Amino acid sequence: MSEMSLKRAIQGLNQSGASVKIGIVRSGNPLLIALQNDGKVTLGERSLCVPQHLRDYGVKLSIPSLSLSADDATVHGALQSGEKVYLVCLEKEKKYVVIGRVVA
């Protein structure tokens, strides 16, 4: 997705009542995220939608040039305590979609 189409997608969300916020991961397991500008609000897994790339997950791995393969390799992408993340807040749903890590 190009930068311009991503920008348009986020602007479209804002027109529908959604907003983008920054959260701070307080705990990775169980996942708890506090809103950066409102320390009183801590979101648990029931309120969060977290994509696969921000979790640990298994994959099949094959590198033919090295004759290497694994049926159950783990990609360690889980959110860690102290990391900042972008959240899209869907006001009507009271759900927050984690869209990525904040990279300074």
The 8 nearest C-alpha neighbors of each residue, nearest first, counted from 0:
[[1, 4, 5, 2, 3, 6, 8, 7],
 [0, 2, 4, 3, 5, 6, 7, 8],
 [1, 3, 5, 4, 6, 0, 7, 8],
 [2, 4, 6, 1, 5, 7, 0, 8],
 [3, 5, 7, 6, 1, 2, 8, 0],
 [6, 4, 8, 2, 7, 3, 1, 9],
 [5, 7, 3, 9, 4, 8, 2, 10],
 [8, 6, 4, 10, 5, 9, 11, 3],
 [7, 9, 5, 11, 6, 10, 4, 12],
 [10, 8, 12, 6, 11, 7, 5, 13],
 [11, 9, 7, 13, 12, 8, 6, 14],
 [12, 10, 8, 14, 9, 13, 7, 15],
 [13, 11, 9, 15, 17, 10, 14, 8],
 [12, 14, 17, 10, 15, 16, 11, 18],
 [15, 13, 11, 12, 16, 10, 17, 9],
 [14, 16, 12, 13, 17, 11, 89, 10],
 [17, 15, 13, 14, 90, 18, 12, 89],
 [18, 16, 13, 89, 12, 88, 15, 90],
 [17, 19, 88, 13, 87, 20, 16, 89],
 [20, 18, 87, 86, 88, 85, 17, 21],
 [21, 19, 86, 85, 87, 18, 22, 88],
 [22, 20, 85, 35, 84, 86, 34, 83],
 [21, 23, 34, 35, 84, 33, 83, 32],
 [22, 24, 83, 33, 32, 82, 81, 35],
 [23, 25, 32, 80, 81, 82, 26, 31],
 [26, 24, 80, 31, 32, 23, 81, 33],
 [27, 25, 80, 31, 30, 24, 28, 29],
 [26, 28, 30, 79, 29, 80, 78, 31],
 [29, 27, 30, 26, 31, 79, 78, 80],
 [28, 30, 27, 26, 31, 44, 43, 25],
 [29, 31, 27, 28, 26, 44, 43, 32],
 [30, 32, 43, 26, 25, 42, 24, 29],
 [31, 33, 24, 42, 23, 25, 41, 22],
 [34, 32, 41, 23, 22, 40, 38, 42],
 [33, 35, 22, 37, 36, 38, 40, 21],
 [36, 34, 22, 37, 21, 23, 33, 38],
 [35, 37, 34, 38, 21, 22, 33, 20],
 [38, 36, 34, 39, 35, 40, 33, 41],
 [37, 39, 40, 34, 33, 36, 35, 41],
 [40, 38, 37, 41, 33, 34, 36, 35],
 [41, 39, 38, 33, 37, 34, 42, 32],
 [42, 40, 33, 32, 31, 39, 34, 43],
 [43, 41, 32, 31, 46, 33, 40, 44],
 [44, 42, 31, 45, 46, 30, 47, 41],
 [43, 45, 47, 46, 30, 42, 31, 48],
 [46, 44, 43, 47, 42, 48, 94, 95],
 [47, 45, 94, 44, 43, 42, 95, 93],
 [48, 46, 95, 44, 45, 96, 94, 49],
 [47, 49, 96, 97, 95, 50, 46, 94],
 [48, 50, 97, 47, 96, 53, 51, 54],
 [51, 49, 52, 53, 48, 97, 54, 98],
 [50, 52, 54, 53, 49, 56, 55, 76],
 [51, 53, 54, 50, 76, 55, 77, 56],
 [54, 52, 77, 76, 51, 50, 78, 49],
 [77, 55, 53, 76, 51, 52, 56, 78],
 [54, 56, 75, 77, 76, 74, 73, 53],
 [57, 55, 74, 73, 54, 58, 75, 51],
 [58, 56, 73, 72, 71, 74, 59, 55],
 [59, 57, 72, 71, 60, 73, 56, 70],
 [58, 60, 70, 71, 69, 72, 61, 57],
 [61, 59, 69, 68, 58, 70, 72, 62],
 [60, 62, 68, 67, 63, 69, 59, 66],
 [61, 63, 67, 65, 64, 66, 68, 60],
 [64, 62, 66, 65, 61, 67, 68, 60],
 [65, 63, 66, 62, 67, 61, 68, 60],
 [66, 64, 67, 63, 62, 68, 61, 60],
 [67, 65, 63, 64, 62, 68, 61, 69],
 [66, 68, 62, 65, 61, 63, 69, 64],
 [69, 67, 61, 60, 62, 66, 70, 59],
 [68, 70, 60, 71, 59, 72, 61, 67],
 [69, 71, 59, 72, 60, 68, 58, 61],
 [70, 72, 69, 59, 58, 57, 73, 60],
 [73, 71, 58, 57, 69, 59, 70, 60],
 [74, 72, 57, 56, 75, 58, 71, 55],
 [73, 75, 56, 55, 76, 57, 72, 58],
 [76, 74, 55, 77, 73, 56, 54, 53],
 [75, 77, 54, 53, 55, 52, 74, 78],
 [54, 78, 76, 53, 55, 75, 79, 27],
 [77, 79, 27, 53, 76, 54, 80, 82],
 [80, 78, 27, 82, 81, 77, 24, 26],
 [79, 81, 24, 26, 25, 82, 27, 78],
 [80, 82, 24, 23, 25, 79, 83, 26],
 [83, 81, 24, 80, 23, 79, 84, 78],
 [82, 84, 23, 101, 22, 100, 24, 81],
 [85, 83, 100, 101, 22, 99, 21, 86],
 [84, 86, 21, 99, 98, 20, 97, 100],
 [87, 85, 97, 20, 96, 19, 21, 95],
 [88, 86, 19, 96, 95, 18, 20, 89],
 [89, 87, 95, 18, 17, 90, 94, 86],
 [88, 90, 17, 92, 94, 91, 93, 95],
 [91, 89, 93, 92, 88, 17, 16, 94],
 [90, 92, 93, 89, 16, 94, 17, 88],
 [91, 93, 94, 89, 90, 88, 95, 46],
 [94, 92, 90, 91, 89, 95, 46, 88],
 [95, 93, 46, 92, 89, 47, 88, 96],
 [94, 96, 88, 47, 87, 86, 46, 89],
 [97, 95, 48, 87, 86, 47, 98, 49],
 [96, 98, 86, 49, 99, 85, 48, 95],
 [99, 97, 85, 86, 96, 87, 100, 84],
 [100, 98, 85, 84, 97, 101, 53, 86],
 [99, 101, 84, 83, 102, 85, 82, 98],
 [102, 100, 84, 83, 85, 103, 99, 82],
 [103, 101, 100, 83, 84, 99, 82, 85],
 [102, 101, 100, 83, 82, 84, 85, 99]]
